[in-house]
Amino acid sequence: MLVETKARVGVFSIALGAYLPQFPQLVPEFEAQYGAFKETLPDTVELIDGGLVTTKEQAMAAGDKFRAADVDLVLLQMLTYATSYNVLPAIRDLDVPVVVVNLQKKKAPDYERTDIPTWLGELYACGATGEAVADLERAGKRHAVITGVVEGGDEAAAAEIADWCRAAQVRRRFRDTNIAQIGRPYPGMMDLYIDETNLYNRMFLYTKQFDWEKMWAIADDITDEAAIRAKAEDILATFDIEGGATVETVWEMARYVVAFEQWVKDEHLGLIASHYDGFAKGQAGKLDSMLIPAFSMLIKQGTACAVEGDIKVAMAMSILKTIAGTGQLSEMYSIDFNEDICIIGHSGSGDAAISQAKKPTMKIVPVFHGKAGGGYLTQFYPPTGDITYLAITQDKDGNFKFVAAEGVNEEGPIFTFGDTNMRTRFSCGAREFVNRWSEAGPTHHMAAAVGRHIDTIRKVAKILNVPCEVVCR
């Protein structure tokens, strides 16, 4: 990604201090289990180590570490029975979910040979899981439980932990990067309008405002011909261009992409929402004509770029790009009632990573429908198979909500006028899907990603403390 972020995950384990003087062999046993647990966590996150906690004071020290690091998530390893005073001081002042990890060391007891320290040290992780969750609930903390076993490995538990870590990356990305708003939303699309202060207060995302007058000059100082040539070759490798193209053909476009990449790094941008509504002449027309492929090159590198100034769909694109590796702006295009499928897509910039059925194409059009000017139009070709859609909307009080659905893309004819579009079948049928999706009150935009990701989206929603409405799976 052009701007890298890494989720911070607080980790600690708990055991009852009263057991340790009675059974000293439990100390090295628990230390070994805790060390082994930390080794299993993905290296895609930064671990904030709260240690092995057996007293209230140790829990408070862990909490100090977690607050200082501004953790995105807490993983609590249950080692044996422990009272909840080992938990609450560590998380009391945090506003992130606590995932209670109940991994028993042994698959099953050797009943006749199990003594008390063996039971306490290897078979009793579940002992206080319910107590921990009960007190997390009473403290108003978001929570989840993962139960599994260490002996022999537990792929399901490991995948669930990794999924939580992946979801935590969204919070860190929103918290550490900015969203650029260039211009303003498409006039009259009131579903897209947003209060940037409310956005920052509720979703941590800071909006940087830019005028088009500044953007027209963004490439004026780009003179590194080697960098421009390399980017031109990257553009040619990314797109099939109608009528053919050479490095020289896309040279000016490459110069702007180099400039935009540097701008993204300088402004620490994870997301961009833009719309131009002007005369598209002179320098403005030159930039406007190539914005679509230029922003597509940014999306390819992890910076979500949304057309029509839609900040909320830029967020949805960023979430899917972060958790799924693909994030394509889309909207309802049409319904094929004969086939009972929805045609879903959008014009404008897109994600090359989602174009798995065919290399993305680029062509010049005289008119951008509904927008000023004309120029390069790109089309992307998502594969057949599972697809996930995510929209972000708000209620009358400004509270955010996720709206999500899973479907299946199918083979068949698509529109050929240059817009990305796909044929999606939903389990509830096209008619009912449109009813349910529309009743959920999303904006008219949504983001799409290859695969099924609602389980991870739900984790993101819990981390960000927003509701998630699942329309169908």
Secondary structure per residue as TSV (DSSP state, phi and psi in degrees):
chain	resnum	aa	ss	phi	psi
A	1	M	-	360.0	148.4
A	2	L	-	-62.3	-38.1
A	3	V	S	-120.5	111.9
A	4	E	-	-86.5	143.1
A	5	T	-	-137.3	157.8
A	6	K	-	-141.1	121.4
A	7	A	-	-60.8	144.8
A	8	R	E	-105.9	118.8
A	9	V	E	-116.7	118.2
A	10	G	E	-77.5	135.5
A	11	V	E	-132.2	131.7
A	12	F	E	-152.1	163.3
A	13	S	E	-127.3	157.0
A	14	I	E	-131.2	148.3
A	15	A	-	-150.3	161.2
A	16	L	-	-82.8	122.2
A	17	G	T	-60.2	-29.7
A	18	A	T	-64.7	-24.4
A	19	Y	H	-73.4	-28.9
A	20	L	H	-69.0	-43.0
A	21	P	H	-65.6	-31.6
A	22	Q	H	-71.6	-37.4
A	23	F	-	-133.2	80.5
A	24	P	T	-58.6	-24.7
A	25	Q	T	-66.0	-13.9
A	26	L	H	-71.3	-25.4
A	27	V	H	-62.4	-56.3
A	28	P	H	-64.3	-30.8
A	29	E	H	-63.3	-48.3
A	30	F	H	-69.2	-38.4
A	31	E	H	-61.7	-39.8
A	32	A	H	-67.2	-42.1
A	33	Q	H	-64.6	-40.8
A	34	Y	H	-66.5	-43.2
A	35	G	H	-61.6	-41.8
A	36	A	H	-65.8	-37.2
A	37	F	H	-63.5	-45.4
A	38	K	H	-61.8	-34.1
A	39	E	H	-66.0	-24.1
A	40	T	H	-82.4	-11.7
A	41	L	S	-77.2	145.4
A	42	P	-	-64.0	144.7
A	43	D	T	-80.0	5.6
A	44	T	T	-78.5	-6.9
A	45	V	S	-120.2	158.5
A	46	E	E	-96.2	120.0
A	47	L	E	-84.9	130.9
A	48	I	E	-107.0	107.9
A	49	D	E	-86.9	111.5
A	50	G	E	-88.7	-8.0
A	51	G	E	83.0	-177.0
A	52	L	E	-85.5	116.3
A	53	V	E	-106.5	123.0
A	54	T	-	-128.2	-1.5
A	55	T	S	-136.9	162.4
A	56	K	H	-61.2	-39.7
A	57	E	H	-64.5	-39.8
A	58	Q	H	-66.0	-36.6
A	59	A	H	-64.7	-40.2
A	60	M	H	-64.0	-39.3
A	61	A	H	-65.2	-39.2
A	62	A	H	-63.0	-42.3
A	63	G	H	-61.1	-37.9
A	64	D	H	-60.6	-42.3
A	65	K	H	-63.9	-44.6
A	66	F	H	-64.6	-42.2
A	67	R	H	-66.4	-42.8
A	68	A	H	-62.6	-33.7
A	69	A	H	-86.4	-9.8
A	70	D	T	54.4	59.0
A	71	V	-	-65.0	151.7
A	72	D	S	-93.7	-15.1
A	73	L	E	-165.8	152.3
A	74	V	E	-123.5	130.5
A	75	L	E	-106.9	123.4
A	76	L	E	-110.3	114.1
A	77	Q	E	-88.6	122.2
A	78	M	E	-86.1	122.8
A	79	L	-	-100.6	-37.3
A	80	T	S	-163.9	-170.9
A	81	Y	-	-62.3	140.3
A	82	A	-	-153.6	142.0
A	83	T	-	-72.4	158.1
A	84	S	G	-74.7	-7.8
A	85	Y	G	-68.2	-14.7
A	86	N	G	-76.5	-17.0
A	87	V	T	-99.9	-54.6
A	88	L	H	-61.1	-42.2
A	89	P	H	-61.9	-24.9
A	90	A	H	-77.3	-24.0
A	91	I	H	-124.8	-0.2
A	92	R	T	-56.0	-40.0
A	93	D	T	-97.6	13.8
A	94	L	-	-101.2	151.1
A	95	D	-	-120.9	54.0
A	96	V	S	-137.1	158.0
A	97	P	-	-66.7	151.5
A	98	V	E	-112.8	119.0
A	99	V	E	-97.8	114.0
A	100	V	E	-85.1	114.3
A	101	V	E	-101.4	108.3
A	102	N	E	-106.5	82.1
A	103	L	E	-107.7	108.7
A	104	Q	E	-74.2	138.6
A	105	K	S	-67.2	-44.6
A	106	K	S	-105.7	147.7
A	107	K	S	-65.4	-36.6
A	108	A	S	-157.7	152.0
A	109	P	-	-70.5	146.3
A	110	D	-	-90.9	91.1
A	111	Y	G	-56.4	-42.6
A	112	E	G	-75.4	-25.7
A	113	R	G	-104.6	5.0
A	114	T	-	-88.4	117.1
A	115	D	-	-95.7	-178.8
A	116	I	H	-63.3	-48.7
A	117	P	H	-63.1	-32.4
A	118	T	H	-66.4	-43.2
A	119	W	H	-61.7	-48.6
A	120	L	H	-64.3	-35.7
A	121	G	H	-89.7	-23.8
A	122	E	H	-126.9	-9.5
A	123	L	S	-135.7	8.3
A	124	Y	-	-122.5	20.5
A	125	A	G	-60.8	-30.4
A	126	C	G	-75.9	-8.7
A	127	G	G	-57.5	-39.1
A	128	A	G	-118.1	15.2
A	129	T	H	-61.5	-46.4
A	130	G	H	-63.1	-40.0
A	131	E	H	-63.7	-43.2
A	132	A	H	-60.7	-45.1
A	133	V	H	-68.4	-38.3
A	134	A	H	-58.7	-41.2
A	135	D	H	-80.4	-28.6
A	136	L	H	-62.8	-40.7
A	137	E	H	-64.2	-44.3
A	138	R	H	-66.3	-27.6
A	139	A	T	-85.2	-1.2
A	140	G	T	74.8	27.8
A	141	K	-	-99.5	139.2
A	142	R	-	-70.7	145.4
A	143	H	E	-153.8	162.8
A	144	A	E	-153.5	160.7
A	145	V	E	-127.2	136.0
A	146	I	E	-122.6	120.5
A	147	T	E	-113.0	136.8
A	148	G	E	-170.8	-161.0
A	149	V	E	-139.4	147.8
A	150	V	S	-86.3	-44.9
A	151	E	T	-60.0	125.6
A	152	G	T	82.5	-5.1
A	153	G	-	81.2	151.7
A	154	D	-	-140.1	92.6
A	155	E	H	-63.6	-36.5
A	156	A	H	-65.5	-44.8
A	157	A	H	-66.0	-41.9
A	158	A	H	-62.4	-40.2
A	159	A	H	-66.1	-37.6
A	160	E	H	-67.3	-41.8
A	161	I	H	-62.9	-45.0
A	162	A	H	-61.7	-36.4
A	163	D	H	-65.4	-40.8
A	164	W	H	-63.2	-40.6
A	165	C	H	-65.1	-37.9
A	166	R	H	-65.3	-42.5
A	167	A	H	-64.7	-36.0
A	168	A	H	-63.5	-26.2
A	169	Q	H	-63.0	-27.8
A	170	V	H	-64.3	-46.2
A	171	R	H	-59.3	-44.3
A	172	R	H	-65.1	-38.6
A	173	R	H	-67.1	-42.1
A	174	F	H	-64.6	-38.0
A	175	R	H	-74.5	-34.9
A	176	D	H	-96.9	-21.9
A	177	T	S	-107.1	176.1
A	178	N	E	-120.0	161.8
A	179	I	E	-110.6	131.3
A	180	A	E	-91.3	130.4
A	181	Q	E	-111.7	114.2
A	182	I	E	-105.1	121.7
A	183	G	E	77.5	-133.4
A	184	R	-	-151.4	169.1
A	185	P	-	-61.7	160.3
A	186	Y	-	-53.6	128.2
A	187	P	T	-56.1	129.0
A	188	G	T	90.6	-13.0
A	189	M	-	-80.9	76.2
A	190	M	T	-68.9	-19.5
A	191	D	T	-66.3	-21.0
A	192	L	T	-88.9	-19.2
A	193	Y	-	-62.1	148.4
A	194	I	-	-149.7	150.3
A	195	D	-	-95.0	109.1
A	196	E	H	-66.5	-27.9
A	197	T	H	-68.7	-43.7
A	198	N	H	-61.6	-39.8
A	199	L	H	-58.8	-45.6
A	200	Y	H	-66.2	-42.5
A	201	N	H	-67.8	-35.0
A	202	R	H	-96.3	-31.5
A	203	M	H	-122.8	7.2
A	204	F	-	71.4	-0.4
A	205	L	-	-94.7	122.1
A	206	Y	E	-94.1	134.2
A	207	T	E	-98.3	125.6
A	208	K	E	-104.2	126.6
A	209	Q	E	-95.1	135.3
A	210	F	E	-133.0	142.0
A	211	D	-	-95.8	150.4
A	212	W	H	-64.4	-29.3
A	213	E	H	-56.5	-37.1
A	214	K	H	-72.0	-37.1
A	215	M	H	-70.1	-30.0
A	216	W	H	-60.3	-29.3
A	217	A	T	-97.4	10.1
A	218	I	T	-63.4	-28.8
A	219	A	T	-101.2	6.4
A	220	D	T	-60.0	-32.6
A	221	D	T	-99.3	8.0
A	222	I	-	-85.3	108.9
A	223	T	-	-127.3	-1.3
A	224	D	-	-73.9	99.8
A	225	E	H	-66.8	-30.6
A	226	A	H	-66.7	-41.6
A	227	A	H	-66.8	-40.3
A	228	I	H	-65.6	-43.4
A	229	R	H	-62.0	-44.5
A	230	A	H	-61.1	-40.1
A	231	K	H	-71.3	-35.5
A	232	A	H	-62.0	-41.0
A	233	E	H	-66.0	-35.3
A	234	D	H	-64.4	-41.6
A	235	I	H	-62.6	-44.7
A	236	L	H	-65.2	-33.4
A	237	A	H	-73.7	-25.3
A	238	T	H	-84.0	-37.8
A	239	F	-	-120.4	145.5
A	240	D	E	-89.1	119.1
A	241	I	E	-102.4	125.9
A	242	E	T	-57.2	128.7
A	243	G	T	84.8	-2.4
A	244	G	-	84.2	161.8
A	245	A	-	-160.3	159.8
A	246	T	-	-127.8	174.0
A	247	V	T	-54.4	-41.5
A	248	E	T	-66.0	-36.0
A	249	T	T	-60.9	-41.9
A	250	V	T	-101.5	15.2
A	251	W	H	-58.4	-47.6
A	252	E	H	-66.9	-38.4
A	253	M	H	-61.2	-44.2
A	254	A	H	-62.2	-37.7
A	255	R	H	-61.5	-41.6
A	256	Y	H	-68.8	-37.4
A	257	V	H	-63.1	-44.2
A	258	V	H	-57.4	-42.7
A	259	A	H	-65.3	-43.9
A	260	F	H	-64.2	-38.5
A	261	E	H	-62.2	-42.7
A	262	Q	H	-66.2	-39.0
A	263	W	H	-60.9	-43.8
A	264	V	H	-59.4	-43.6
A	265	K	H	-68.1	-44.4
A	266	D	H	-63.4	-39.4
A	267	E	H	-92.4	-0.9
A	268	H	T	55.0	58.3
A	269	L	E	-99.2	127.8
A	270	G	E	-102.5	-15.7
A	271	L	E	-147.1	151.2
A	272	I	E	-140.4	134.7
A	273	A	E	-127.7	125.1
A	274	S	E	-141.1	153.0
A	275	H	E	-155.5	133.4
A	276	Y	-	-114.7	127.0
A	277	D	-	-133.1	76.2
A	278	G	S	-137.3	-153.7
A	279	F	-	-91.0	-11.9
A	280	A	-	52.4	47.5
A	281	K	-	-122.6	160.1
A	282	G	H	60.7	-137.3
A	283	Q	H	-62.1	-35.9
A	284	A	H	-62.0	-43.8
A	285	G	H	-66.5	-36.3
A	286	K	H	-62.4	-48.3
A	287	L	H	-68.1	-44.1
A	288	D	H	-60.0	-35.1
A	289	S	H	-67.5	-23.9
A	290	M	H	-116.3	8.8
A	291	L	H	-61.8	-39.6
A	292	I	H	-60.5	-54.2
A	293	P	H	-67.7	-33.6
A	294	A	H	-62.2	-46.6
A	295	F	H	-69.0	-30.4
A	296	S	H	-61.7	-36.3
A	297	M	H	-67.7	-30.4
A	298	L	H	-71.7	-42.5
A	299	I	H	-59.3	-41.0
A	300	K	H	-53.4	-31.7
A	301	Q	T	-101.0	14.2
A	302	G	T	99.2	0.2
A	303	T	-	-97.5	110.1
A	304	A	E	-68.2	126.1
A	305	C	E	-122.2	116.8
A	306	A	E	-110.1	139.5
A	307	V	S	-82.9	172.0
A	308	E	T	60.9	18.5
A	309	G	T	67.4	24.6
A	310	D	-	-86.9	98.6
A	311	I	H	-66.1	-39.5
A	312	K	H	-65.9	-39.6
A	313	V	H	-74.4	-27.7
A	314	A	H	-61.1	-38.9
A	315	M	H	-63.5	-44.7
A	316	A	H	-63.1	-41.1
A	317	M	H	-61.4	-43.1
A	318	S	H	-64.1	-40.5
A	319	I	H	-60.7	-49.0
A	320	L	H	-67.9	-38.8
A	321	K	H	-61.3	-37.8
A	322	T	H	-70.9	-44.6
A	323	I	H	-92.4	-21.9
A	324	A	H	-121.9	-15.1
A	325	G	S	88.4	-6.5
A	326	T	-	-137.4	146.1
A	327	G	-	-157.7	99.1
A	328	Q	E	-112.4	127.0
A	329	L	E	-68.0	136.9
A	330	S	E	-148.0	168.5
A	331	E	E	-159.1	167.2
A	332	M	E	-64.4	126.2
A	333	Y	E	-105.0	-43.8
A	334	S	E	-169.3	172.5
A	335	I	E	-126.7	129.7
A	336	D	E	-97.6	95.7
A	337	F	T	-69.2	-26.7
A	338	N	T	-64.9	-39.1
A	339	E	T	-97.6	-7.8
A	340	D	T	60.2	45.4
A	341	I	E	-130.9	158.7
A	342	C	E	-102.7	138.4
A	343	I	E	-95.9	119.6
A	344	I	E	-128.2	133.4
A	345	G	E	-179.6	-166.1
A	346	H	E	-169.7	155.7
A	347	S	S	-85.9	167.4
A	348	G	S	99.2	-163.8
A	349	S	-	-65.3	153.6
A	350	G	-	-152.6	-177.1
A	351	D	-	-103.8	112.9
A	352	A	G	-59.5	-27.6
A	353	A	G	-67.0	-23.7
A	354	I	G	-86.4	-12.1
A	355	S	-	-84.6	68.4
A	356	Q	-	-92.0	-16.2
A	357	A	S	-83.5	-24.4
A	358	K	E	-165.7	149.3
A	359	K	E	-61.6	137.8
A	360	P	E	-57.6	149.6
A	361	T	E	-116.5	155.6
A	362	M	E	-136.8	136.8
A	363	K	E	-148.2	161.4
A	364	I	E	-93.8	131.5
A	365	V	E	-123.0	148.6
A	366	P	S	-75.4	-22.3
A	367	V	-	-138.8	132.9
A	368	F	-	-89.4	114.0
A	369	H	T	-62.9	128.8
A	370	G	T	78.0	4.8
A	371	K	S	-138.3	163.5
A	372	A	S	-73.3	144.8
A	373	G	-	81.5	-176.4
A	374	G	-	-147.3	-177.7
A	375	G	E	148.9	-144.5
A	376	Y	E	-79.2	130.9
A	377	L	E	-118.8	138.8
A	378	T	E	-116.1	147.7
A	379	Q	E	-131.9	136.3
A	380	F	E	-118.9	154.7
A	381	Y	E	-127.9	85.9
A	382	P	-	-61.2	151.0
A	383	P	-	-78.7	167.1
A	384	T	S	-72.6	157.2
A	385	G	E	116.3	-165.9
A	386	D	E	-63.1	142.0
A	387	I	E	-142.5	144.8
A	388	T	E	-121.2	138.3
A	389	Y	E	-117.7	140.6
A	390	L	E	-137.6	128.4
A	391	A	E	-121.1	151.7
A	392	I	E	-121.4	128.2
A	393	T	E	-133.8	-178.3
A	394	Q	E	-138.4	153.0
A	395	D	-	-95.5	-174.3
A	396	K	T	-66.2	-19.4
A	397	D	T	-96.8	5.4
A	398	G	S	87.7	1.9
A	399	N	-	-72.2	138.3
A	400	F	E	-84.6	154.5
A	401	K	E	-146.5	141.0
A	402	F	E	-91.4	141.2
A	403	V	E	-124.1	123.6
A	404	A	E	-134.1	152.9
A	405	A	E	-154.0	151.8
A	406	E	E	-119.4	143.9
A	407	G	E	-149.0	-165.4
A	408	V	E	-133.5	124.4
A	409	N	E	-79.0	135.8
A	410	E	-	-119.6	157.4
A	411	E	-	-65.1	155.3
A	412	G	S	145.8	175.7
A	413	P	-	-67.5	144.9
A	414	I	-	-128.7	166.4
A	415	F	-	-63.8	145.1
A	416	T	-	-116.8	15.5
A	417	F	S	-88.1	12.8
A	418	G	S	108.7	-0.6
A	419	D	-	-99.3	143.8
A	420	T	E	-63.6	129.4
A	421	N	E	-155.7	154.7
A	422	M	E	-145.3	158.9
A	423	R	E	-104.3	108.3
A	424	T	E	-113.4	128.6
A	425	R	E	-101.3	134.3
A	426	F	-	-112.5	149.1
A	427	S	T	-62.0	-26.7
A	428	C	T	-91.2	-1.3
A	429	G	-	90.0	153.9
A	430	A	H	-62.4	-47.0
A	431	R	H	-60.0	-48.1
A	432	E	H	-69.9	-35.1
A	433	F	H	-59.9	-48.4
A	434	V	H	-62.4	-38.2
A	435	N	H	-62.2	-51.2
A	436	R	H	-66.0	-45.6
A	437	W	H	-61.5	-44.8
A	438	S	H	-67.3	-38.7
A	439	E	H	-65.6	-23.4
A	440	A	T	-72.1	-12.7
A	441	G	-	74.9	38.6
A	442	P	-	-76.9	170.3
A	443	T	-	-70.3	174.4
A	444	H	S	-78.8	-3.3
A	445	H	-	-103.7	154.0
A	446	M	E	-146.9	164.1
A	447	A	E	-107.8	150.8
A	448	A	E	-125.3	146.3
A	449	A	E	-143.0	144.1
A	450	V	E	-68.7	134.6
A	451	G	S	104.0	-177.8
A	452	R	-	-111.2	119.6
A	453	H	-	-133.8	15.5
A	454	I	H	-64.0	-36.5
A	455	D	H	-60.1	-41.0
A	456	T	H	-71.8	-39.0
A	457	I	H	-58.6	-40.3
A	458	R	H	-62.0	-37.1
A	459	K	H	-66.8	-42.1
A	460	V	H	-58.5	-43.8
A	461	A	H	-61.2	-40.3
A	462	K	H	-68.4	-38.3
A	463	I	H	-65.7	-41.2
A	464	L	H	-84.0	-5.8
A	465	N	T	61.8	48.3
A	466	V	-	-126.8	149.5
A	467	P	-	-71.0	155.2
A	468	C	E	-131.3	117.8
A	469	E	E	-98.3	120.0
A	470	V	E	-96.1	118.3
A	471	V	E	-79.4	-45.7
A	472	C	E	-165.6	160.6
A	473	R	-	-131.4	360.0
